[in-house]
Amino acid sequence: MPSNATDYTIPGVYYSRTQKSRWSIYKTLEKVAGIYGFGGKACLLKAICEAASAPFDGRYGLLGQLLHVFFK
């Protein structure tokens, strides 16, 4: 019986996390917005500006704070 969760993985195979920056996520959102006909970069820039100008206080909870940090 395995004593560690790593015993279930394939030996010799290393799994790595990819580092995604805010800019790469913005680029992906821009492409998705363009595909769906929302205007791509213009839509993303408008969303960033609107999110930055909105006051996110305690009423919006964790999701509001995360959106504020993401679009800041």
Biopython code that builds the backbone (N, CA, C, O; Angstrom):
import numpy as np
from Bio.PDB.StructureBuilder import StructureBuilder

atoms = [
    (1, "MET", "N", (0.843, -1.170, 0.000)),
    (1, "MET", "CA", (0.000, 0.000, 0.000)),
    (1, "MET", "C", (0.898, 1.246, 0.000)),
    (1, "MET", "O", (1.815, 1.335, 0.817)),
    (2, "PRO", "N", (0.655, 2.192, -0.884)),
    (2, "PRO", "CA", (1.476, 3.404, -0.935)),
    (2, "PRO", "C", (1.314, 4.235, 0.335)),
    (2, "PRO", "O", (0.220, 4.343, 0.889)),
    (3, "SER", "N", (2.398, 4.807, 0.772)),
    (3, "SER", "CA", (2.352, 5.627, 1.983)),
    (3, "SER", "C", (2.314, 7.119, 1.671)),
    (3, "SER", "O", (2.204, 7.944, 2.577)),
    (4, "ASN", "N", (2.406, 7.459, 0.400)),
    (4, "ASN", "CA", (2.456, 8.862, 0.025)),
    (4, "ASN", "C", (1.671, 9.045, -1.272)),
    (4, "ASN", "O", (1.648, 8.152, -2.120)),
    (5, "ALA", "N", (1.037, 10.187, -1.422)),
    (5, "ALA", "CA", (0.250, 10.451, -2.632)),
    (5, "ALA", "C", (1.126, 10.489, -3.878)),
    (5, "ALA", "O", (0.642, 10.217, -4.977)),
    (6, "THR", "N", (2.398, 10.820, -3.729)),
    (6, "THR", "CA", (3.278, 10.882, -4.891)),
    (6, "THR", "C", (3.588, 9.494, -5.444)),
    (6, "THR", "O", (4.088, 9.374, -6.563)),
    (7, "ASP", "N", (3.299, 8.450, -4.677)),
    (7, "ASP", "CA", (3.512, 7.094, -5.174)),
    (7, "ASP", "C", (2.551, 6.745, -6.297)),
    (7, "ASP", "O", (2.806, 5.812, -7.058)),
    (8, "TYR", "N", (1.449, 7.477, -6.416)),
    (8, "TYR", "CA", (0.469, 7.212, -7.461)),
    (8, "TYR", "C", (0.849, 7.828, -8.800)),
    (8, "TYR", "O", (0.298, 7.439, -9.829)),
    (9, "THR", "N", (1.758, 8.760, -8.810)),
    (9, "THR", "CA", (2.158, 9.404, -10.062)),
    (9, "THR", "C", (3.159, 8.525, -10.799)),
    (9, "THR", "O", (3.750, 7.612, -10.221)),
    (10, "ILE", "N", (3.333, 8.806, -12.048)),
    (10, "ILE", "CA", (4.266, 8.043, -12.869)),
    (10, "ILE", "C", (5.690, 8.455, -12.496)),
    (10, "ILE", "O", (6.019, 9.640, -12.546)),
    (11, "PRO", "N", (6.533, 7.502, -12.126)),
    (11, "PRO", "CA", (7.904, 7.866, -11.765)),
    (11, "PRO", "C", (8.661, 8.444, -12.963)),
    (11, "PRO", "O", (8.552, 7.944, -14.083)),
    (12, "GLY", "N", (9.407, 9.473, -12.713)),
    (12, "GLY", "CA", (10.198, 10.089, -13.765)),
    (12, "GLY", "C", (9.464, 11.169, -14.530)),
    (12, "GLY", "O", (10.062, 11.840, -15.372)),
    (13, "VAL", "N", (8.184, 11.354, -14.258)),
    (13, "VAL", "CA", (7.422, 12.407, -14.924)),
    (13, "VAL", "C", (7.279, 13.564, -13.948)),
    (13, "VAL", "O", (6.789, 13.393, -12.832)),
    (14, "TYR", "N", (7.701, 14.716, -14.369)),
    (14, "TYR", "CA", (7.645, 15.888, -13.510)),
    (14, "TYR", "C", (6.558, 16.825, -14.006)),
    (14, "TYR", "O", (6.492, 17.147, -15.193)),
    (15, "TYR", "N", (5.718, 17.253, -13.099)),
    (15, "TYR", "CA", (4.631, 18.164, -13.425)),
    (15, "TYR", "C", (5.032, 19.559, -12.972)),
    (15, "TYR", "O", (5.466, 19.760, -11.837)),
    (16, "SER", "N", (4.883, 20.496, -13.858)),
    (16, "SER", "CA", (5.269, 21.859, -13.498)),
    (16, "SER", "C", (4.080, 22.787, -13.656)),
    (16, "SER", "O", (3.206, 22.571, -14.496)),
    (17, "ARG", "N", (4.064, 23.806, -12.845)),
    (17, "ARG", "CA", (3.039, 24.832, -12.954)),
    (17, "ARG", "C", (3.515, 25.891, -13.928)),
    (17, "ARG", "O", (4.698, 26.227, -13.981)),
    (18, "THR", "N", (2.582, 26.402, -14.685)),
    (18, "THR", "CA", (2.941, 27.483, -15.591)),
    (18, "THR", "C", (2.674, 28.806, -14.897)),
    (18, "THR", "O", (1.652, 28.978, -14.232)),
    (19, "GLN", "N", (3.575, 29.711, -15.052)),
    (19, "GLN", "CA", (3.413, 31.038, -14.479)),
    (19, "GLN", "C", (2.663, 31.901, -15.470)),
    (19, "GLN", "O", (3.163, 32.179, -16.560)),
    (20, "LYS", "N", (1.488, 32.320, -15.105)),
    (20, "LYS", "CA", (0.710, 33.200, -15.961)),
    (20, "LYS", "C", (0.751, 34.593, -15.360)),
    (20, "LYS", "O", (0.490, 34.787, -14.173)),
    (21, "SER", "N", (1.079, 35.537, -16.185)),
    (21, "SER", "CA", (1.077, 36.907, -15.716)),
    (21, "SER", "C", (-0.285, 37.522, -15.985)),
    (21, "SER", "O", (-1.100, 36.971, -16.725)),
    (22, "ARG", "N", (-0.511, 38.647, -15.386)),
    (22, "ARG", "CA", (-1.758, 39.372, -15.607)),
    (22, "ARG", "C", (-1.904, 39.728, -17.077)),
    (22, "ARG", "O", (-3.012, 39.737, -17.614)),
    (23, "TRP", "N", (-0.782, 40.023, -17.730)),
    (23, "TRP", "CA", (-0.821, 40.445, -19.134)),
    (23, "TRP", "C", (-1.211, 39.300, -20.052)),
    (23, "TRP", "O", (-1.922, 39.511, -21.035)),
    (24, "SER", "N", (-0.756, 38.092, -19.746)),
    (24, "SER", "CA", (-1.146, 36.959, -20.585)),
    (24, "SER", "C", (-2.630, 36.643, -20.415)),
    (24, "SER", "O", (-3.290, 36.227, -21.367)),
    (25, "ILE", "N", (-3.152, 36.837, -19.219)),
    (25, "ILE", "CA", (-4.586, 36.640, -19.000)),
    (25, "ILE", "C", (-5.375, 37.718, -19.715)),
    (25, "ILE", "O", (-6.424, 37.433, -20.294)),
    (26, "TYR", "N", (-4.886, 38.965, -19.686)),
    (26, "TYR", "CA", (-5.548, 40.046, -20.430)),
    (26, "TYR", "C", (-5.583, 39.722, -21.923)),
    (26, "TYR", "O", (-6.601, 39.930, -22.585)),
    (27, "LYS", "N", (-4.471, 39.215, -22.449)),
    (27, "LYS", "CA", (-4.401, 38.882, -23.872)),
    (27, "LYS", "C", (-5.415, 37.789, -24.220)),
    (27, "LYS", "O", (-6.061, 37.854, -25.265)),
    (28, "THR", "N", (-5.555, 36.795, -23.354)),
    (28, "THR", "CA", (-6.538, 35.737, -23.580)),
    (28, "THR", "C", (-7.956, 36.288, -23.538)),
    (28, "THR", "O", (-8.779, 35.948, -24.387)),
    (29, "LEU", "N", (-8.248, 37.140, -22.552)),
    (29, "LEU", "CA", (-9.576, 37.751, -22.469)),
    (29, "LEU", "C", (-9.861, 38.623, -23.685)),
    (29, "LEU", "O", (-10.990, 38.667, -24.172)),
    (30, "GLU", "N", (-8.837, 39.314, -24.173)),
    (30, "GLU", "CA", (-8.993, 40.144, -25.368)),
    (30, "GLU", "C", (-9.369, 39.289, -26.581)),
    (30, "GLU", "O", (-10.243, 39.664, -27.362)),
    (31, "LYS", "N", (-8.706, 38.144, -26.732)),
    (31, "LYS", "CA", (-9.014, 37.254, -27.854)),
    (31, "LYS", "C", (-10.427, 36.691, -27.748)),
    (31, "LYS", "O", (-11.150, 36.624, -28.743)),
    (32, "VAL", "N", (-10.819, 36.286, -26.541)),
    (32, "VAL", "CA", (-12.159, 35.730, -26.345)),
    (32, "VAL", "C", (-13.222, 36.785, -26.623)),
    (32, "VAL", "O", (-14.231, 36.494, -27.266)),
    (33, "ALA", "N", (-13.006, 38.008, -26.145)),
    (33, "ALA", "CA", (-13.963, 39.086, -26.399)),
    (33, "ALA", "C", (-14.055, 39.381, -27.890)),
    (33, "ALA", "O", (-15.140, 39.668, -28.397)),
    (34, "GLY", "N", (-12.940, 39.316, -28.593)),
    (34, "GLY", "CA", (-12.947, 39.533, -30.039)),
    (34, "GLY", "C", (-13.688, 38.440, -30.785)),
    (34, "GLY", "O", (-14.390, 38.712, -31.759)),
    (35, "ILE", "N", (-13.533, 37.203, -30.329)),
    (35, "ILE", "CA", (-14.215, 36.079, -30.973)),
    (35, "ILE", "C", (-15.727, 36.226, -30.854)),
    (35, "ILE", "O", (-16.462, 35.947, -31.802)),
    (36, "TYR", "N", (-16.185, 36.663, -29.689)),
    (36, "TYR", "CA", (-17.625, 36.789, -29.461)),
    (36, "TYR", "C", (-18.186, 38.130, -29.910)),
    (36, "TYR", "O", (-19.359, 38.421, -29.671)),
    (37, "GLY", "N", (-17.366, 38.950, -30.556)),
    (37, "GLY", "CA", (-17.851, 40.192, -31.140)),
    (37, "GLY", "C", (-18.034, 41.340, -30.169)),
    (37, "GLY", "O", (-18.846, 42.231, -30.420)),
    (38, "PHE", "N", (-17.295, 41.343, -29.059)),
    (38, "PHE", "CA", (-17.411, 42.420, -28.081)),
    (38, "PHE", "C", (-16.407, 43.538, -28.306)),
    (38, "PHE", "O", (-16.392, 44.501, -27.539)),
    (39, "GLY", "N", (-15.591, 43.446, -29.303)),
    (39, "GLY", "CA", (-14.655, 44.517, -29.592)),
    (39, "GLY", "C", (-13.242, 44.263, -29.119)),
    (39, "GLY", "O", (-12.380, 45.120, -29.314)),
    (40, "GLY", "N", (-12.968, 43.141, -28.516)),
    (40, "GLY", "CA", (-11.606, 42.774, -28.144)),
    (40, "GLY", "C", (-10.944, 43.719, -27.180)),
    (40, "GLY", "O", (-11.352, 43.823, -26.023)),
    (41, "LYS", "N", (-9.920, 44.414, -27.648)),
    (41, "LYS", "CA", (-9.106, 45.261, -26.783)),
    (41, "LYS", "C", (-9.901, 46.421, -26.205)),
    (41, "LYS", "O", (-9.730, 46.763, -25.035)),
    (42, "ALA", "N", (-10.765, 47.031, -27.004)),
    (42, "ALA", "CA", (-11.566, 48.155, -26.512)),
    (42, "ALA", "C", (-12.473, 47.709, -25.364)),
    (42, "ALA", "O", (-12.628, 48.427, -24.376)),
    (43, "CYS", "N", (-13.063, 46.536, -25.497)),
    (43, "CYS", "CA", (-13.937, 46.002, -24.451)),
    (43, "CYS", "C", (-13.143, 45.731, -23.175)),
    (43, "CYS", "O", (-13.606, 46.044, -22.079)),
    (44, "LEU", "N", (-11.967, 45.158, -23.310)),
    (44, "LEU", "CA", (-11.137, 44.852, -22.156)),
    (44, "LEU", "C", (-10.666, 46.123, -21.470)),
    (44, "LEU", "O", (-10.695, 46.207, -20.243)),
    (45, "LEU", "N", (-10.233, 47.115, -22.244)),
    (45, "LEU", "CA", (-9.793, 48.374, -21.648)),
    (45, "LEU", "C", (-10.931, 49.063, -20.907)),
    (45, "LEU", "O", (-10.718, 49.634, -19.837)),
    (46, "LYS", "N", (-12.126, 49.016, -21.461)),
    (46, "LYS", "CA", (-13.285, 49.613, -20.800)),
    (46, "LYS", "C", (-13.582, 48.889, -19.488)),
    (46, "LYS", "O", (-13.875, 49.529, -18.478)),
    (47, "ALA", "N", (-13.508, 47.565, -19.499)),
    (47, "ALA", "CA", (-13.752, 46.785, -18.283)),
    (47, "ALA", "C", (-12.715, 47.095, -17.212)),
    (47, "ALA", "O", (-13.053, 47.191, -16.032)),
    (48, "ILE", "N", (-11.455, 47.251, -17.612)),
    (48, "ILE", "CA", (-10.394, 47.578, -16.656)),
    (48, "ILE", "C", (-10.637, 48.951, -16.051)),
    (48, "ILE", "O", (-10.511, 49.121, -14.838)),
    (49, "CYS", "N", (-10.982, 49.930, -16.874)),
    (49, "CYS", "CA", (-11.230, 51.289, -16.377)),
    (49, "CYS", "C", (-12.437, 51.332, -15.450)),
    (49, "CYS", "O", (-12.394, 51.983, -14.406)),
    (50, "GLU", "N", (-13.512, 50.647, -15.821)),
    (50, "GLU", "CA", (-14.705, 50.641, -14.982)),
    (50, "GLU", "C", (-14.456, 49.929, -13.658)),
    (50, "GLU", "O", (-14.939, 50.373, -12.616)),
    (51, "ALA", "N", (-13.716, 48.843, -13.688)),
    (51, "ALA", "CA", (-13.422, 48.114, -12.455)),
    (51, "ALA", "C", (-12.493, 48.913, -11.551)),
    (51, "ALA", "O", (-12.626, 48.865, -10.328)),
    (52, "ALA", "N", (-11.557, 49.646, -12.139)),
    (52, "ALA", "CA", (-10.631, 50.443, -11.341)),
    (52, "ALA", "C", (-11.333, 51.627, -10.691)),
    (52, "ALA", "O", (-10.942, 52.056, -9.605)),
    (53, "SER", "N", (-12.367, 52.163, -11.342)),
    (53, "SER", "CA", (-13.052, 53.333, -10.787)),
    (53, "SER", "C", (-14.139, 52.956, -9.791)),
    (53, "SER", "O", (-14.601, 53.816, -9.040)),
    (54, "ALA", "N", (-14.558, 51.698, -9.763)),
    (54, "ALA", "CA", (-15.613, 51.269, -8.844)),
    (54, "ALA", "C", (-15.027, 51.028, -7.458)),
    (54, "ALA", "O", (-13.998, 50.366, -7.322)),
    (55, "PRO", "N", (-15.677, 51.561, -6.437)),
    (55, "PRO", "CA", (-15.182, 51.317, -5.076)),
    (55, "PRO", "C", (-15.614, 49.934, -4.590)),
    (55, "PRO", "O", (-16.807, 49.676, -4.436)),
    (56, "PHE", "N", (-14.665, 49.059, -4.354)),
    (56, "PHE", "CA", (-14.973, 47.732, -3.837)),
    (56, "PHE", "C", (-14.706, 47.737, -2.341)),
    (56, "PHE", "O", (-13.557, 47.678, -1.903)),
    (57, "ASP", "N", (-15.781, 47.808, -1.559)),
    (57, "ASP", "CA", (-15.629, 47.773, -0.111)),
    (57, "ASP", "C", (-16.163, 46.444, 0.419)),
    (57, "ASP", "O", (-16.293, 45.484, -0.340)),
    (58, "GLY", "N", (-16.464, 46.383, 1.685)),
    (58, "GLY", "CA", (-16.890, 45.141, 2.317)),
    (58, "GLY", "C", (-18.178, 44.561, 1.780)),
    (58, "GLY", "O", (-18.431, 43.369, 1.954)),
    (59, "ARG", "N", (-19.001, 45.367, 1.132)),
    (59, "ARG", "CA", (-20.288, 44.873, 0.632)),
    (59, "ARG", "C", (-20.115, 43.879, -0.506)),
    (59, "ARG", "O", (-20.998, 43.050, -0.730)),
    (60, "TYR", "N", (-19.023, 43.937, -1.218)),
    (60, "TYR", "CA", (-18.838, 43.096, -2.393)),
    (60, "TYR", "C", (-18.155, 41.768, -2.081)),
    (60, "TYR", "O", (-18.119, 40.876, -2.928)),
    (61, "GLY", "N", (-17.625, 41.636, -0.898)),
    (61, "GLY", "CA", (-17.043, 40.370, -0.474)),
    (61, "GLY", "C", (-15.742, 40.023, -1.181)),
    (61, "GLY", "O", (-15.090, 40.872, -1.791)),
    (62, "LEU", "N", (-15.393, 38.768, -1.080)),
    (62, "LEU", "CA", (-14.123, 38.280, -1.612)),
    (62, "LEU", "C", (-14.057, 38.391, -3.130)),
    (62, "LEU", "O", (-13.025, 38.775, -3.679)),
    (63, "LEU", "N", (-15.150, 38.057, -3.811)),
    (63, "LEU", "CA", (-15.146, 38.127, -5.273)),
    (63, "LEU", "C", (-14.913, 39.553, -5.754)),
    (63, "LEU", "O", (-14.161, 39.769, -6.705)),
    (64, "GLY", "N", (-15.544, 40.522, -5.114)),
    (64, "GLY", "CA", (-15.336, 41.917, -5.482)),
    (64, "GLY", "C", (-13.901, 42.354, -5.277)),
    (64, "GLY", "O", (-13.342, 43.076, -6.103)),
    (65, "GLN", "N", (-13.302, 41.921, -4.180)),
    (65, "GLN", "CA", (-11.905, 42.263, -3.918)),
    (65, "GLN", "C", (-10.980, 41.615, -4.942)),
    (65, "GLN", "O", (-10.021, 42.238, -5.396)),
    (66, "LEU", "N", (-11.264, 40.376, -5.304)),
    (66, "LEU", "CA", (-10.435, 39.702, -6.312)),
    (66, "LEU", "C", (-10.541, 40.382, -7.670)),
    (66, "LEU", "O", (-9.536, 40.554, -8.360)),
    (67, "LEU", "N", (-11.755, 40.768, -8.056)),
    (67, "LEU", "CA", (-11.922, 41.474, -9.327)),
    (67, "LEU", "C", (-11.201, 42.812, -9.307)),
    (67, "LEU", "O", (-10.604, 43.216, -10.304)),
    (68, "HIS", "N", (-11.258, 43.499, -8.169)),
    (68, "HIS", "CA", (-10.571, 44.790, -8.064)),
    (68, "HIS", "C", (-9.059, 44.615, -8.213)),
    (68, "HIS", "O", (-8.409, 45.401, -8.901)),
    (69, "VAL", "N", (-8.506, 43.601, -7.577)),
    (69, "VAL", "CA", (-7.067, 43.342, -7.690)),
    (69, "VAL", "C", (-6.709, 42.922, -9.112)),
    (69, "VAL", "O", (-5.681, 43.345, -9.642)),
    (70, "PHE", "N", (-7.542, 42.098, -9.732)),
    (70, "PHE", "CA", (-7.257, 41.608, -11.078)),
    (70, "PHE", "C", (-7.281, 42.731, -12.105)),
    (70, "PHE", "O", (-6.402, 42.800, -12.965)),
    (71, "PHE", "N", (-8.277, 43.613, -12.028)),
    (71, "PHE", "CA", (-8.409, 44.678, -13.018)),
    (71, "PHE", "C", (-7.692, 45.960, -12.615)),
    (71, "PHE", "O", (-7.756, 46.950, -13.343)),
    (72, "LYS", "N", (-7.020, 45.963, -11.488)),
    (72, "LYS", "CA", (-6.326, 47.156, -11.001)),
    (72, "LYS", "C", (-5.115, 47.453, -11.843)),
    (72, "LYS", "O", (-4.405, 48.424, -11.582)),
]
sb = StructureBuilder()
sb.init_structure("model")
sb.init_model(0)
sb.init_chain("A")
sb.init_seg("    ")
for serial, (resi, resn, name, xyz) in enumerate(atoms, 1):
    if name == "N":
        sb.init_residue(resn, " ", resi, " ")
    sb.init_atom(name, np.array(xyz, "f"), 0.0, 1.0, " ", f" {name:<3s}", serial, name[0])
structure = sb.get_structure()
